[in-house]
């Protein structure tokens, strides 16, 4: 049987090596913001949400890097 929900969230967080409580809370928050119930989320749903989240984070970092670069060169 395929794992879903809180057991799946716990397993994913455990695999990251991050502190269990805060990481589970953050992952649940991200899933909720995407309109998913963490207690019922499937691996494919979590994968999609996390891919979008990572893309947003990387985009923000790139935007900040360009901002810092522009500030340093006086652009």
mmCIF file of the C-alpha atoms, coordinates in Angstrom:
data_MODEL
# 
_entry.id   MODEL 
# 
loop_
_atom_site.group_PDB 
_atom_site.id 
_atom_site.type_symbol 
_atom_site.label_atom_id 
_atom_site.label_alt_id 
_atom_site.label_comp_id 
_atom_site.label_asym_id 
_atom_site.label_entity_id 
_atom_site.label_seq_id 
_atom_site.pdbx_PDB_ins_code 
_atom_site.Cartn_x 
_atom_site.Cartn_y 
_atom_site.Cartn_z 
_atom_site.occupancy 
_atom_site.B_iso_or_equiv 
_atom_site.pdbx_formal_charge 
_atom_site.auth_seq_id 
_atom_site.auth_comp_id 
_atom_site.auth_asym_id 
_atom_site.auth_atom_id 
_atom_site.pdbx_PDB_model_num 
ATOM 1  C CA . UNK A 1 1  ? 0.000  0.000  0.000   1.00 0.00 ? 1  UNK A CA 1 
ATOM 2  C CA . UNK A 1 2  ? 1.244  3.487  -0.877  1.00 0.00 ? 2  UNK A CA 1 
ATOM 3  C CA . UNK A 1 3  ? 1.874  5.843  2.008   1.00 0.00 ? 3  UNK A CA 1 
ATOM 4  C CA . UNK A 1 4  ? -0.101 9.062  2.142   1.00 0.00 ? 4  UNK A CA 1 
ATOM 5  C CA . UNK A 1 5  ? -0.733 11.823 4.572   1.00 0.00 ? 5  UNK A CA 1 
ATOM 6  C CA . UNK A 1 6  ? 1.028  12.406 7.835   1.00 0.00 ? 6  UNK A CA 1 
ATOM 7  C CA . UNK A 1 7  ? 3.055  9.199  7.688   1.00 0.00 ? 7  UNK A CA 1 
ATOM 8  C CA . UNK A 1 8  ? 4.408  10.246 4.297   1.00 0.00 ? 8  UNK A CA 1 
ATOM 9  C CA . UNK A 1 9  ? 5.143  13.792 5.527   1.00 0.00 ? 9  UNK A CA 1 
ATOM 10 C CA . UNK A 1 10 ? 6.993  12.350 8.533   1.00 0.00 ? 10 UNK A CA 1 
ATOM 11 C CA . UNK A 1 11 ? 9.037  10.010 6.346   1.00 0.00 ? 11 UNK A CA 1 
ATOM 12 C CA . UNK A 1 12 ? 9.979  12.820 3.949   1.00 0.00 ? 12 UNK A CA 1 
ATOM 13 C CA . UNK A 1 13 ? 11.020 15.102 6.792   1.00 0.00 ? 13 UNK A CA 1 
ATOM 14 C CA . UNK A 1 14 ? 12.983 12.318 8.457   1.00 0.00 ? 14 UNK A CA 1 
ATOM 15 C CA . UNK A 1 15 ? 14.914 11.739 5.220   1.00 0.00 ? 15 UNK A CA 1 
ATOM 16 C CA . UNK A 1 16 ? 16.018 15.398 5.156   1.00 0.00 ? 16 UNK A CA 1 
ATOM 17 C CA . UNK A 1 17 ? 17.866 15.181 8.447   1.00 0.00 ? 17 UNK A CA 1 
ATOM 18 C CA . UNK A 1 18 ? 16.254 18.442 9.572   1.00 0.00 ? 18 UNK A CA 1 
ATOM 19 C CA . UNK A 1 19 ? 14.723 18.779 13.054  1.00 0.00 ? 19 UNK A CA 1 
ATOM 20 C CA . UNK A 1 20 ? 11.499 16.759 12.839  1.00 0.00 ? 20 UNK A CA 1 
ATOM 21 C CA . UNK A 1 21 ? 9.039  19.145 14.535  1.00 0.00 ? 21 UNK A CA 1 
ATOM 22 C CA . UNK A 1 22 ? 9.885  22.421 12.775  1.00 0.00 ? 22 UNK A CA 1 
ATOM 23 C CA . UNK A 1 23 ? 10.358 20.747 9.389   1.00 0.00 ? 23 UNK A CA 1 
ATOM 24 C CA . UNK A 1 24 ? 7.010  18.916 9.608   1.00 0.00 ? 24 UNK A CA 1 
ATOM 25 C CA . UNK A 1 25 ? 5.302  22.155 10.587  1.00 0.00 ? 25 UNK A CA 1 
ATOM 26 C CA . UNK A 1 26 ? 6.858  23.989 7.639   1.00 0.00 ? 26 UNK A CA 1 
ATOM 27 C CA . UNK A 1 27 ? 6.035  21.230 5.139   1.00 0.00 ? 27 UNK A CA 1 
ATOM 28 C CA . UNK A 1 28 ? 2.448  21.097 6.416   1.00 0.00 ? 28 UNK A CA 1 
ATOM 29 C CA . UNK A 1 29 ? 2.199  24.889 6.063   1.00 0.00 ? 29 UNK A CA 1 
ATOM 30 C CA . UNK A 1 30 ? 3.482  24.737 2.485   1.00 0.00 ? 30 UNK A CA 1 
ATOM 31 C CA . UNK A 1 31 ? 0.990  21.980 1.624   1.00 0.00 ? 31 UNK A CA 1 
ATOM 32 C CA . UNK A 1 32 ? -1.877 23.921 3.236   1.00 0.00 ? 32 UNK A CA 1 
ATOM 33 C CA . UNK A 1 33 ? -0.955 27.050 1.263   1.00 0.00 ? 33 UNK A CA 1 
ATOM 34 C CA . UNK A 1 34 ? -1.127 24.929 -1.902  1.00 0.00 ? 34 UNK A CA 1 
ATOM 35 C CA . UNK A 1 35 ? -4.659 23.871 -0.943  1.00 0.00 ? 35 UNK A CA 1 
ATOM 36 C CA . UNK A 1 36 ? -3.729 20.352 0.148   1.00 0.00 ? 36 UNK A CA 1 
ATOM 37 C CA . UNK A 1 37 ? -4.560 18.568 3.372   1.00 0.00 ? 37 UNK A CA 1 
ATOM 38 C CA . UNK A 1 38 ? -1.265 17.176 4.714   1.00 0.00 ? 38 UNK A CA 1 
ATOM 39 C CA . UNK A 1 39 ? -3.189 14.282 6.260   1.00 0.00 ? 39 UNK A CA 1 
ATOM 40 C CA . UNK A 1 40 ? -4.326 13.142 2.802   1.00 0.00 ? 40 UNK A CA 1 
ATOM 41 C CA . UNK A 1 41 ? -1.530 14.306 0.500   1.00 0.00 ? 41 UNK A CA 1 
ATOM 42 C CA . UNK A 1 42 ? -0.006 11.811 -1.905  1.00 0.00 ? 42 UNK A CA 1 
ATOM 43 C CA . UNK A 1 43 ? 3.637  11.560 -2.887  1.00 0.00 ? 43 UNK A CA 1 
ATOM 44 C CA . UNK A 1 44 ? 2.909  12.992 -6.337  1.00 0.00 ? 44 UNK A CA 1 
ATOM 45 C CA . UNK A 1 45 ? 1.061  15.966 -4.818  1.00 0.00 ? 45 UNK A CA 1 
ATOM 46 C CA . UNK A 1 46 ? 3.875  16.638 -2.352  1.00 0.00 ? 46 UNK A CA 1 
ATOM 47 C CA . UNK A 1 47 ? 6.459  16.294 -5.113  1.00 0.00 ? 47 UNK A CA 1 
ATOM 48 C CA . UNK A 1 48 ? 4.628  18.855 -7.269  1.00 0.00 ? 48 UNK A CA 1 
ATOM 49 C CA . UNK A 1 49 ? 4.160  21.322 -4.420  1.00 0.00 ? 49 UNK A CA 1 
ATOM 50 C CA . UNK A 1 50 ? 7.790  21.024 -3.332  1.00 0.00 ? 50 UNK A CA 1 
ATOM 51 C CA . UNK A 1 51 ? 9.069  21.434 -6.900  1.00 0.00 ? 51 UNK A CA 1 
ATOM 52 C CA . UNK A 1 52 ? 7.056  24.661 -7.194  1.00 0.00 ? 52 UNK A CA 1 
ATOM 53 C CA . UNK A 1 53 ? 8.271  25.795 -3.772  1.00 0.00 ? 53 UNK A CA 1 
ATOM 54 C CA . UNK A 1 54 ? 11.904 25.129 -4.689  1.00 0.00 ? 54 UNK A CA 1 
ATOM 55 C CA . UNK A 1 55 ? 11.491 26.999 -7.958  1.00 0.00 ? 55 UNK A CA 1 
ATOM 56 C CA . UNK A 1 56 ? 10.059 29.993 -6.063  1.00 0.00 ? 56 UNK A CA 1 
ATOM 57 C CA . UNK A 1 57 ? 12.918 29.914 -3.541  1.00 0.00 ? 57 UNK A CA 1 
ATOM 58 C CA . UNK A 1 58 ? 15.571 29.702 -6.265  1.00 0.00 ? 58 UNK A CA 1 
ATOM 59 C CA . UNK A 1 59 ? 13.924 32.510 -8.189  1.00 0.00 ? 59 UNK A CA 1 
ATOM 60 C CA . UNK A 1 60 ? 13.940 34.688 -5.063  1.00 0.00 ? 60 UNK A CA 1 
ATOM 61 C CA . UNK A 1 61 ? 17.604 33.935 -4.433  1.00 0.00 ? 61 UNK A CA 1 
ATOM 62 C CA . UNK A 1 62 ? 18.474 34.817 -8.026  1.00 0.00 ? 62 UNK A CA 1 
ATOM 63 C CA . UNK A 1 63 ? 16.502 38.056 -7.760  1.00 0.00 ? 63 UNK A CA 1 
ATOM 64 C CA . UNK A 1 64 ? 18.344 38.949 -4.547  1.00 0.00 ? 64 UNK A CA 1 
ATOM 65 C CA . UNK A 1 65 ? 21.692 38.069 -6.104  1.00 0.00 ? 65 UNK A CA 1 
ATOM 66 C CA . UNK A 1 66 ? 21.011 40.374 -9.046  1.00 0.00 ? 66 UNK A CA 1 
ATOM 67 C CA . UNK A 1 67 ? 19.901 43.104 -6.677  1.00 0.00 ? 67 UNK A CA 1 
ATOM 68 C CA . UNK A 1 68 ? 23.111 42.774 -4.649  1.00 0.00 ? 68 UNK A CA 1 
ATOM 69 C CA . UNK A 1 69 ? 25.219 42.731 -7.821  1.00 0.00 ? 69 UNK A CA 1 
ATOM 70 C CA . UNK A 1 70 ? 23.501 45.820 -9.198  1.00 0.00 ? 70 UNK A CA 1 
ATOM 71 C CA . UNK A 1 71 ? 24.051 47.623 -5.878  1.00 0.00 ? 71 UNK A CA 1 
ATOM 72 C CA . UNK A 1 72 ? 27.753 46.776 -5.853  1.00 0.00 ? 72 UNK A CA 1 
ATOM 73 C CA . UNK A 1 73 ? 28.442 47.869 -9.446  1.00 0.00 ? 73 UNK A CA 1 
ATOM 74 C CA . UNK A 1 74 ? 26.317 50.998 -9.186  1.00 0.00 ? 74 UNK A CA 1 
ATOM 75 C CA . UNK A 1 75 ? 23.798 49.977 -11.813 1.00 0.00 ? 75 UNK A CA 1 
# 
